[in-house]
Amino acid sequence: MDITYDDNKKDLPVEQLHRLFFLAGWAGSEAACDPDILPHFNIPFINSTIVVSAWERERLIGAVRVLSDKFGRSIIYDLVIDPEYRNKGIGRELVNRCITHYPNSEWSLETSEENIGFYEKIGFKRSKSVHYRIKGKYQPE
């Protein structure tokens, strides 16, 4: 397995990015992607502060994006790994590469209960702060 990482490319191929989200269970049906959404599926990544992606040859196998003020606060969004490549250190490497960009920043994220163990293993601690949100058009309940 020859994995390469890219810390510079934000304009990830929409079809491959959507495939990753589908495999993770975040994008509904692979075949039935809304044709209005697919051409813009990578816009959140393009508009992020940092994007780090993992590749096996030309195949996108993992990605993460970060929004940051580049000084005090950075938030990890959408860490997604192809299930075939999970538990191989790729997620840890993607997060570590993000933190390397702004090592003095406070890092935070929102995750599901089943992913808490992964983040705790790499040094994240559960916050006592309260999280509120207004659901957007494209977010599930």
C-alpha positions in Angstrom: 0.0 0.0 0.0 1.6 3.2 -1.2 -0.3 6.1 0.3 0.6 9.7 -0.5 -0.7 12.9 1.1 -1.4 16.2 -0.3 -1.6 19.4 1.9 -2.1 21.8 -1.0 -4.9 20.5 -3.3 -8.4 21.8 -2.2 -10.2 21.2 -5.5 -10.7 17.5 -5.0 -12.5 15.5 -7.8 -16.2 15.8 -7.0 -17.0 12.2 -8.1 -14.3 10.7 -5.9 -15.1 13.0 -2.9 -18.8 12.1 -3.2 -17.9 8.4 -3.4 -16.0 8.8 -0.1 -19.0 10.4 1.6 -21.3 7.7 0.2 -19.0 4.9 1.5 -19.0 6.6 4.9 -22.8 6.7 4.9 -22.9 10.5 4.7 -24.2 11.0 1.2 -27.3 8.8 0.7 -27.3 6.8 -2.6 -24.1 6.8 -4.7 -26.2 6.5 -7.9 -28.8 9.0 -6.9 -26.8 12.0 -6.0 -28.7 15.2 -6.6 -27.4 16.5 -10.0 -27.6 20.0 -8.6 -25.3 19.1 -5.7 -22.6 16.8 -7.4 -20.9 19.5 -9.5 -20.5 21.6 -6.3 -19.7 18.8 -3.9 -16.2 20.0 -3.3 -17.1 23.7 -2.6 -16.8 23.2 1.2 -13.3 21.9 0.7 -12.3 24.6 -1.8 -13.5 27.3 0.7 -11.7 25.7 3.7 -8.5 27.0 5.2 -6.7 23.6 5.1 -7.5 20.5 3.1 -5.4 17.4 3.4 -6.1 14.4 1.2 -4.8 10.8 1.1 -4.3 9.0 -2.2 -3.4 5.5 -3.4 -2.1 6.3 -6.9 -5.0 8.3 -8.5 -7.6 7.1 -6.1 -8.8 9.5 -3.3 -9.0 7.3 -0.1 -9.3 10.0 2.6 -9.7 13.7 3.2 -10.2 16.2 5.9 -10.9 19.9 5.9 -10.3 22.7 8.4 -11.6 26.1 9.0 -9.2 28.3 11.0 -8.4 31.9 11.9 -4.8 30.7 11.5 -3.9 31.9 15.0 -6.2 30.9 17.9 -8.9 28.5 16.8 -9.1 25.7 14.2 -12.0 23.4 13.6 -11.8 20.0 11.9 -14.6 19.1 9.5 -15.4 16.1 7.4 -12.6 13.7 8.2 -13.6 10.8 5.9 -11.7 7.6 5.1 -12.7 4.9 2.6 -13.8 2.0 4.8 -11.4 -0.3 3.0 -8.5 1.8 4.3 -9.6 2.4 7.9 -7.5 1.4 10.9 -4.2 1.9 8.9 -3.2 5.2 10.5 -4.5 7.4 7.6 -7.0 9.3 9.7 -4.4 10.0 12.3 -1.9 11.2 9.7 -4.5 13.5 8.1 -5.3 15.1 11.5 -1.6 15.4 12.4 -0.8 17.1 9.2 -3.6 19.6 9.9 -2.4 20.4 13.4 1.2 20.8 12.0 -0.1 23.9 10.0 -1.2 25.7 13.2 0.4 23.9 16.2 -0.4 26.6 18.7 -4.1 26.8 17.8 -6.9 25.4 19.9 -8.3 22.5 17.9 -12.0 21.4 18.1 -14.4 19.2 16.2 -17.9 17.8 16.3 -18.2 14.0 15.9 -20.5 11.1 16.5 -20.4 8.8 19.6 -18.9 6.0 17.6 -15.9 8.1 16.6 -15.0 9.5 20.1 -12.4 6.8 20.8 -10.4 7.7 17.7 -10.2 11.3 18.6 -9.4 10.6 22.2 -6.5 8.3 21.1 -4.9 11.1 19.2 -5.2 13.6 22.1 -8.6 15.3 21.9 -10.6 15.7 25.1 -14.4 16.0 25.5 -15.3 19.7 26.0 -17.8 20.9 28.5 -19.1 23.6 26.2 -22.5 23.5 24.8 -22.9 23.1 21.0 -25.9 24.7 19.2 -26.7 24.8 15.6 -29.3 25.6 13.0 -29.7 22.7 10.5 -28.8 23.7 6.9 -30.6 22.5 3.8 -28.2 19.7 3.1 -27.5 18.4 6.6 -29.4 15.3 8.0 -31.3 15.6 11.2 
